[in-house]
Amino acid sequence: MTLRNQIINQLGGRLFTATFTKADGSIRKAYGQIIADDRLTDDQPTVITFIDYSIAKEMFDAGKGNVRRMKLEAGTMYTIKSGKTIISNEA
């Protein structure tokens, strides 16, 4: 089972908060809801698609969507929390 599928199964559409490293190396904080994305393939097992409520107003005002992706690769730090569920690669 891929990391993406494990996270989808554990969170099951619940709201979450996350902190993760972006592709440019900066740290991003977000809150939202994990969604299944049929466009992602098995070649992208660490990419998670989510609705980002932390930017919803700005995106709505600009006429854009607030669906985002986070890439949870080895060597990057991430923590996803939903209720008592914590998914993290930090020790």
C-alpha positions as CSV (number, residue, x, y, z in Angstrom):
1,M,0.0,0.0,0.0
2,T,1.4,3.4,-1.0
3,L,1.8,6.3,1.5
4,R,-1.0,8.2,-0.3
5,N,-3.4,5.3,0.1
6,Q,-2.5,4.9,3.8
7,I,-3.2,8.5,4.5
8,I,-6.5,8.5,2.6
9,N,-7.6,5.4,4.5
10,Q,-6.6,6.8,7.9
11,L,-8.1,10.2,7.4
12,G,-11.1,9.3,5.4
13,G,-12.1,12.8,4.4
14,R,-11.6,14.3,7.9
15,L,-10.3,17.8,8.3
16,F,-6.6,18.1,9.0
17,T,-3.7,20.5,9.7
18,A,-0.4,19.9,8.0
19,T,3.2,21.2,8.0
20,F,5.3,20.1,5.1
21,T,8.4,21.0,3.0
22,K,7.6,22.5,-0.4
23,A,9.6,21.7,-3.6
24,D,11.6,25.0,-3.1
25,G,12.6,24.0,0.4
26,S,10.3,26.3,2.3
27,I,7.9,25.2,5.0
28,R,4.2,25.3,4.3
29,K,1.4,25.2,6.8
30,A,-2.1,24.3,5.6
31,Y,-5.4,23.0,6.8
32,G,-8.0,21.2,4.7
33,Q,-9.4,17.9,3.6
34,I,-7.6,15.0,1.8
35,I,-9.3,13.9,-1.4
36,A,-8.8,11.0,-3.8
37,D,-7.4,12.2,-7.1
38,D,-7.9,9.8,-10.1
39,R,-5.3,11.7,-12.1
40,L,-2.4,10.6,-9.8
41,T,-0.8,7.3,-10.9
42,D,1.2,4.7,-9.0
43,D,4.3,6.5,-10.3
44,Q,3.4,9.2,-7.7
45,P,2.9,7.3,-4.5
46,T,3.9,10.2,-2.2
47,V,1.7,12.9,-3.7
48,I,-1.4,13.8,-1.7
49,T,-4.2,16.0,-3.1
50,F,-6.2,18.1,-0.7
51,I,-8.7,21.0,-0.5
52,D,-6.8,23.8,1.1
53,Y,-9.1,25.9,3.3
54,S,-6.3,28.1,4.4
55,I,-6.3,29.8,1.0
56,A,-10.0,29.4,0.1
57,K,-11.0,33.1,0.3
58,E,-8.1,34.4,-1.8
59,M,-8.6,31.7,-4.4
60,F,-12.3,32.2,-4.6
61,D,-11.9,36.0,-5.0
62,A,-9.4,35.3,-7.8
63,G,-11.7,32.9,-9.5
64,K,-9.4,29.9,-8.9
65,G,-9.8,26.6,-7.1
66,N,-8.2,25.7,-3.8
67,V,-7.2,22.2,-4.6
68,R,-3.5,21.7,-3.9
69,R,-1.0,18.8,-3.7
70,M,1.8,18.1,-1.3
71,K,4.7,15.8,-2.1
72,L,5.8,13.8,0.9
73,E,9.2,12.5,-0.1
74,A,12.0,11.0,1.8
75,G,14.3,13.7,3.1
76,T,11.5,16.2,3.6
77,M,9.7,16.8,6.9
78,Y,6.0,16.5,7.1
79,T,3.3,16.2,9.8
80,I,-0.4,15.7,9.2
81,K,-2.8,15.8,12.2
82,S,-6.5,15.1,12.4
83,G,-7.9,14.6,15.8
84,K,-5.7,12.1,17.6
85,T,-4.3,10.7,14.3
86,I,-0.8,12.0,13.6
87,I,1.1,11.0,10.4
88,S,4.7,12.2,10.4
89,N,8.1,11.2,9.3
90,E,9.7,13.1,12.2
91,A,11.3,11.1,14.9
